[in-house]
């Protein structure tokens, strides 16, 4: 049996007509709005936003096409966090990425329905942010910095190896950050085991950092451990300048602060943490519930040393410490 050419072309013509009609019916892709909430600010926040954005890009998200990131930075002023979180809720964002315990708490108080992905939280379990790491419950999950109290001991041990005969170490901590109290307790326990005298010094923001340095050097501290806190990150230039002025070797929590001019950093790779946080955002936007997504703990820690800063301090880092470093900034 033979068919005419017209009968063969008819289905094709109908398919060509139907394709644009179907695309038109589907409409443009949904643009998800993601709130980025942190108590910190420049210079450390932009690299973390970029790492988060890159993580999303690797998963197929493009800012301006199918996602929009709404940034809210408190610049070290934690009292601003509740209002910044409320702004994101009023703006009806689809999800909130909250950085560190104060921001997560502010977001949690602002909404029990919008999913919250946390990043750079030291211990979400003891802080009461999740019911358990395996099954968080509620609307919060994400990536934690916590991998056990031994990290405080490792930081002290590395600082003492870098500064021979170090016997007294000051600890800069922020009582406005609940996780700092947990970190301080772990550090005090590590100091007793290492027979290092510890001098806790409080600072809540830029106006207290200078007096904190005066107090620690006045008591004869030979080194300093800066606990992980967005307020200190927001004023890292001030901290680094004061440490250089007083020739005080400082151990920080991570790479970004060392790249900014700090002497040493030991902890998880923060940019990688934020790229991992992007995977949580992706899963939740695709339908997963935060309550069912286990909290992820860091698997790898890195030691970064800034030799330029060591030279400014007049400090010779022993080769035994340099060989342990994942990166040495020359």
N, C-alpha and C positions, 0 to 999 in steps of 0.2 A: 504494500500500500504506500502511495506517495502523498506527502503533505506539502501544501503550498508554503512558500517562503514566509508569507504573512503570518501563518499559524505558528511558525517556529519563533518568529520575532516577537510575537505578542507577549508571552510570559516574561521575556527579557525586558521589554519596555515597562511592563508593570512592576518588575523588581526594581528597575532604576528609579521609577517614580516613588515607590514605597520607601526606599532607603532614606532619602532626605526627610520624608514625612515622619518616619520613625525617629530619626535623630532630633527633629524639631520637637516631637512629643516628649522625648527624654529631657530636653532642656540642657542648659549648661551644667558642668559638674559642680557639686556642692563645695562651697568654700568654708572650711572649718576655721574657727577662731580659737586660738590658743593663747591663754594668758601666761606670761612669764613673770613670776613674782619673787623678788629677792630683797633681803635687807641690805645687800651690798650695792655697789655701783662701780664706776670707773676706778682703776684701770682693769680690774679682774673680771668684771661681768661680761663685757663684749666678747672676749674669747670663748666664754662658756655659751653665750647665745649662739655664736657662730658654730660651735661644736654641735649644739642641739639642732641647729638649722641643717647642718651637713648630715647628721643622722637621719633627719626627716627626708632630706633630698635623696639619700641612698635608698629610702623606702618608697620613693615615687612621689613625694610631696614637693611642690614648688611654691615658694612664697609669692603671693599675688595671683596665683592661678587656682590652687585648691586649698591653700592655707594662708592665714594672716596671723602674725605673732604680735600680741599686744604686750609691750614691755612696761612693767611697773617696778621701779627701783627705789628703795627707801634711802639709799646713800648713807647707810649706817645709823639711821634714825628709826629704831624699831617701833616707836610710838606711831609712826605713819603707816605701818603694815595693815592694821585693821581697815583703815579707810581705803587703802590701795586694793585690798582684797574685795572690799564691798564694791568698788568701782568695776572690777572685773565681773562680779556677779550681776551688777546692773547692766553691764554691756552684753550680758548673755553669751559669754564665751562658752565654747563646747567642752573645754577642758582647761585645767590650771596646772602648770608646772611650778611647783613651789620649792624654793632653794633654802635648805637648812631649817632647823626646828622652829625658829620664830615665825618664819613665813608660812610653814605648813600649819602651825597652830592658828595663825590669822585666817588662812584659807578655810580651815576646818570650822572655825567659828562663823565664817561668812556663809557657808553652804554645806548642807548634808546631801545634796543631790548631784551637783556638778562633780565629775570625777577629778581627783587630785593626784597627780604624779609627783612624788617627792624626789629630790636629788640632794646629795651632800648632807644628809641627815646622819648624825653620828650614831644614835641608838634609838630607832623609832619605837622599839618595844618598851624599854624603860621610860621613854618619854611619854608613853601612853597614846601614841599616834595610831598604832595598829594593835589588833588583838593577838596576833602571832605573825611570825615571819612567813610561815607556810600558808596560812589563810588569814590575810589581813583583816577581813571584815570591813564593813562600812564603805566609804567612797575614796579611800586612800591606799595607794601602793606605790612602788617605785624602787629606787636604788639607794642603798645606805653606804656610808663610809665605814661602818662598824665591822670589824673582823676579829673582835676579842680585845681584852685589855692589854695584851702583850705589845701592841703597837706603841703605847706610851713608854714602855720599858726600852723598846728598840730605839725610839727617838732620843731618849736620855743617854743610852749606851753609845750611840753614834756621836752625839754631841761631846760626850766625855772623851771618846777616842780622838776626836778632832782637836780637842783642847786638852792636852795632857795636864794632869794635876788639878783638873777642875773638881771643886768640892762643893761649891754653892751655886745653885741654879735658880734663877727667878722664873716664875710662870705667869705670863700675862693672860688673864682670863676675864670674861665678861659675865657678871652675875645676871645680866638681863637675858642671857641665852641659857635656857635650861640644860642644854646638852653640855655646856661648859662645866657645870657642876659635876656631871658624870665623868667628863674627861679629867677634871682636876683630881677626883677621888682615885682614878686609875693611875694617874701620874704620881700621886703621893705614895701609893702602894709600891710602884716601881722604884721610886726614889729610896724607900726603906730597904728594898732588896739590894739595890746597888750602892747603898751607903752614901747617898748624895743628899746634902741638905737642900731643902726646897723652900723657896720664898714666894708664896702666892701674892700677886699684886693685881688689884682690880682696876679695870678701865671700861667704861660704858660707851665711850665715844672719843672724838678728837680732842675735846676739851679736858679729858682726863689722862690721855696717853702720855703727855709730857711730864706730868707730875708722877705718873707711874714709873717712868724711866728714872726720874730723880730719886725716887724711893728705892728702887732696886739697886742702883749703883751706890747709893748712900749706905746701903747695908753690905756692900762688898760682893755682890753677885758677880761671878766670873763668866756666866753664860745665861742665855735666855731661851725659854721654850714658849712659843706663841701658840695658843690653842686655836683650833679651827673655829673661826667666827666671822660672819660676813661684815661686821662692823670694823674689824681689824683689816680685812681685805679692802674695804672701802677707803681706808686711810693708810694703805700700805706704804705709800711714799713717805709719810710722816714717821712711821715706825722704822723704816730702813734708814732714814736720815738721822734719827736719834740714836740708833744703834751704831752707826758709823761715827757720829760725833763722840759717843762715849766708848768707842772701840769695844763693843760688846758682841761676841759671837752669838748668832741666833739660829735656832732650829725652827722651821716652819712646817706646815702640813703638806705642802705640795709644790709642784713644779712652777705654777704660775707666779707664785710669790718670789721664787728664786729667780725666775726670768725677769721679774720686775726689779731685781737688785738685792734680794735677800741672800744670805750666805748658804744655807743648807735647807733642804726640804725632804721629808720622808713621809710617804703616804700614797694613797691611790692616785692614779692619773685622772685628774678632774675632767679634762676634756673628754676622755673616754667614758667617764661616768655619765656625762650629758648626752653622748651619742647613744649610750645604752638606754637612757631615759626616753629617747625618741622611739625605741621599740615598744615601750609601754603605751605611749600615746597612740602609736599605730594600732596596736591590738585593741585598745579601748574604742577608738574611732570605728573599728571594724566590728564592734559588738561585744567584746569581752567585758566582764564586770571587774572593777578594781578589787572587790572582795575576794575574787577567785584567783587573782594573779599573785603568786608568791613574791615577797620582797627579795631583791637580789643583793647579795653581799659582794664586795670586791674580791677578786681572786689574785690580783697581782699588785705589789707595791713597788715603788721606785725611789731611789735615792738620787737627788740632783744636787750638785755643788757648783757654786759660782766662784771661780778663781779670781775674777776681777774684784769681787767684794772681799775675798780673803786678803788680797794685796792691800786694799784700802785699810783693812783692820790690822795689818801687819802680822797676819796669822799664816803660819806654814801648816798646811793640811798634810798629815802623815800619809805616806804612800799606801799604808795598810787600809786607810779609809778611801783613798782615791780609787783603789782597785775594786772596791765594793760598789762604786757609783755606777748608776745606769747611764748617767750623762754628766759630763764636766763642762761647764760653760767657761771658755777661755777669754 
